[in-house]
Amino acid sequence: ERSKGSIRKDYGEMSGIYVLKTKDGYRVNYTKDYVHLFGSYNDDTMNYDINADYLKRIFGNCAVFPNEIMAIQSAKGISNLHDETEDGIMVLKSYDTYTFEELLNGKANKTS
């Protein structure tokens, strides 16, 4: 069992093309760092806390797409550059009530 605030290390290295939906658009990127993006489950927010350093590392330099169709098209293009991934294309919608900046500032990890 992980201690509170620990980073997931029990899944090893997972790769995939991840689409992050936020209030201000969709960001798409390939990464092997996905398992480090989330920390402990937060009972108050009913979601996993986000590791802002990995969020910035994975999605900080991405193009922002206005809709899911364009984001998925981009993800498919990125997938053509990689032979195989463990997760394929995964759309993350659990944080869509926050802007990317709010996620970087830890707003999704707070209860007030």
C-alpha positions as CSV (number, residue, x, y, z in Angstrom):
1,E,0.0,0.0,0.0
2,R,1.3,3.5,-0.9
3,S,1.7,6.1,1.7
4,K,-0.3,9.3,1.4
5,G,1.2,11.7,-1.1
6,S,3.5,9.0,-2.7
7,I,4.0,8.7,-6.4
8,R,2.8,5.6,-8.1
9,K,5.8,3.4,-8.7
10,D,4.1,0.0,-8.7
11,Y,3.0,0.1,-12.3
12,G,6.4,0.5,-13.9
13,E,6.8,2.5,-17.1
14,M,3.6,3.0,-19.0
15,S,3.5,4.7,-22.4
16,G,0.7,6.2,-24.4
17,I,-0.7,9.2,-26.1
18,Y,-2.7,11.2,-23.6
19,V,-5.3,13.8,-24.2
20,L,-5.9,16.1,-21.3
21,K,-9.3,18.0,-21.4
22,T,-9.3,21.2,-19.5
23,K,-11.7,24.2,-19.4
24,D,-9.4,26.0,-21.9
25,G,-8.9,23.2,-24.4
26,Y,-7.4,19.8,-25.1
27,R,-3.6,19.1,-24.8
28,V,-2.1,16.0,-26.5
29,N,1.3,14.3,-25.9
30,Y,3.1,11.0,-25.9
31,T,4.7,10.1,-22.6
32,K,6.2,7.3,-20.5
33,D,5.7,9.4,-17.4
34,Y,1.9,9.0,-17.1
35,V,2.1,7.0,-13.9
36,H,3.9,9.9,-12.1
37,L,1.2,12.4,-13.1
38,F,-1.1,11.4,-10.2
39,G,-0.5,11.1,-6.5
40,S,-2.8,10.0,-3.8
41,Y,-6.6,9.8,-4.1
42,N,-8.1,12.8,-2.4
43,D,-11.4,11.9,-0.7
44,D,-12.4,15.6,-0.5
45,T,-12.1,16.3,-4.2
46,M,-13.0,12.7,-5.2
47,N,-10.1,12.6,-7.6
48,Y,-6.4,11.9,-7.7
49,D,-4.1,14.8,-6.7
50,I,-2.0,16.0,-9.7
51,N,1.7,16.3,-9.6
52,A,2.2,19.8,-11.1
53,D,5.8,19.1,-12.1
54,Y,4.8,16.1,-14.3
55,L,1.8,17.9,-15.6
56,K,4.0,20.7,-16.8
57,R,6.6,18.2,-18.2
58,I,4.0,16.2,-20.1
59,F,1.5,18.9,-21.2
60,G,3.3,22.2,-20.7
61,N,4.7,22.5,-24.3
62,C,1.7,21.2,-26.2
63,A,-0.6,22.7,-28.8
64,V,-4.0,23.4,-27.4
65,F,-6.9,22.2,-29.5
66,P,-10.4,23.7,-29.2
67,N,-12.3,20.3,-29.5
68,E,-12.0,16.6,-29.0
69,I,-12.1,15.7,-32.7
70,M,-9.0,17.8,-33.5
71,A,-7.3,16.5,-30.3
72,I,-8.0,12.8,-31.3
73,Q,-6.7,13.5,-34.9
74,S,-3.5,14.9,-33.4
75,A,-3.2,11.9,-31.1
76,K,-3.6,9.5,-34.0
77,G,-0.8,11.4,-35.9
78,I,1.4,11.1,-32.8
79,S,0.6,7.3,-32.5
80,N,1.9,6.8,-36.0
81,L,5.3,7.8,-34.7
82,H,5.4,5.0,-32.1
83,D,5.4,1.3,-32.8
84,E,3.4,0.4,-29.7
85,T,2.2,1.8,-26.4
86,E,0.7,0.2,-23.3
87,D,-2.2,2.6,-23.0
88,G,-2.8,3.6,-26.7
89,I,-4.7,6.8,-26.8
90,M,-6.3,7.8,-23.5
91,V,-8.6,10.8,-23.0
92,L,-8.4,12.3,-19.4
93,K,-11.6,14.2,-18.7
94,S,-11.7,14.2,-14.9
95,Y,-10.2,17.6,-14.6
96,D,-12.2,19.5,-17.2
97,T,-13.7,21.9,-14.8
98,Y,-10.2,23.5,-14.3
99,T,-8.0,25.5,-16.7
100,F,-4.5,24.2,-17.3
101,E,-3.1,27.1,-15.2
102,E,-5.4,26.1,-12.3
103,L,-4.1,22.6,-12.5
104,L,-0.5,23.8,-12.4
105,N,-1.3,25.9,-9.4
106,G,-2.8,22.9,-7.5
107,K,-6.4,24.1,-7.5
108,A,-7.7,20.6,-8.3
109,N,-5.9,19.2,-5.2
110,K,-7.5,21.6,-2.8
111,T,-11.0,21.4,-1.2
112,S,-11.6,25.1,-0.8
